[in-house]
Amino acid sequence: MRIGAGVVALLCVNATAGAATLRVGPFEQFTQIADAAKRAKDGDTVEILPGEYRGDVAVWNQKQLTIRGVGERPVLIAEGASAEGKAIWVIRNGDFRIQNVEFRGARVPDGNGAGIRLERGRLHVSGSAFVDNQNGILTGNDSDTELRIDDSLFAEAPRNAPLPHLLYAGRIARLEVSGSRFHRGYEGHLIKSRARYNDIRYNLIHDGPGGEASYEIDFPNGGVAFVVGNVIGQSAATQNPVVVAYGAEGRVWPDSGLYLSHNTLLNERMTGAWFLRVWKDKLPAGTEIKAVNNLTVGLGVFTLAAPGEFSGNVPAIAAFLGGPDILDFTLGPNSILRRLGTDPGQARGYSLAPAAEFALPIGTHALEAPLRWAPGAFQTSGYAP
């Protein structure tokens, strides 16, 4: 073990030895992001100054790189351009961190143009935005790829694209999403993931006014999925009554399990919703479904559409919340519903209790365990802007 740790440390030193910072901006070393992408070496940092970068698309071939916007978020506008007919940025195969960058307007003839196309490797995106793209982020199907997203915005799926998804993870090893907001989808899904392992926590996944998404979260091939502490909301104009879908297209991975804990699930359709639909007959034998302390708001079914272990889940109407129209999904401090939660327990050795809450406009704040757990995504109250 000591030898292995030493080798890893040596590799990290070698990757960053002599690392440079390349700056992109009107009066900087590089005026085009594409030029910096060609010149950057492994371990470098690329800094992008504020402004609009139109038609400036790039392929990143490095093995290790940090790319960050400096100050006010720089905005990359596709304007009909794409890297390799795929995306504004293509990440080939490396360990990348992208911070504070906005991607807009990705379009390609195949209909799957992305703000970022992750083909292989590991990518950590934080504090960024993906607006009006055929796909916000789209991955390949490499089974070792990992994607992590923190504190980012995905919004405004275009109406002239075939089935746009705000986020689409293919058959990759791992997807993690935290502190992020998803809204105003159209026909496609807000989050679609075929990943082997999924961790979706403390997000505002609420289609909202003007949204016409189908599923809010879709795990078409099952996999292991922890969905904890999110607001997951379906608009009145949704294209499909299912809010969370699991296993619709059949198994890919040998192991699957779905764990929903402390989510607030909303439906604005007058004709009702399936808050959760599970195609258990298409999943591996023994697939575990567990849902605890979820709050369902609006007309619809939850436990009837999915066999599994359910406890502490409570139906409610919008009047019990602070004000969904102003994005206040909290229960009042004296709400009778606060008494109906239960101990969240564990699954696969991990606690199902939330450790944080989504915080407007983007991000999270830490949460101390209360004396008694309330159902839904918020233990505290009054988080409207």
Disulfide bonds with the S-S distance in Angstrom:
none
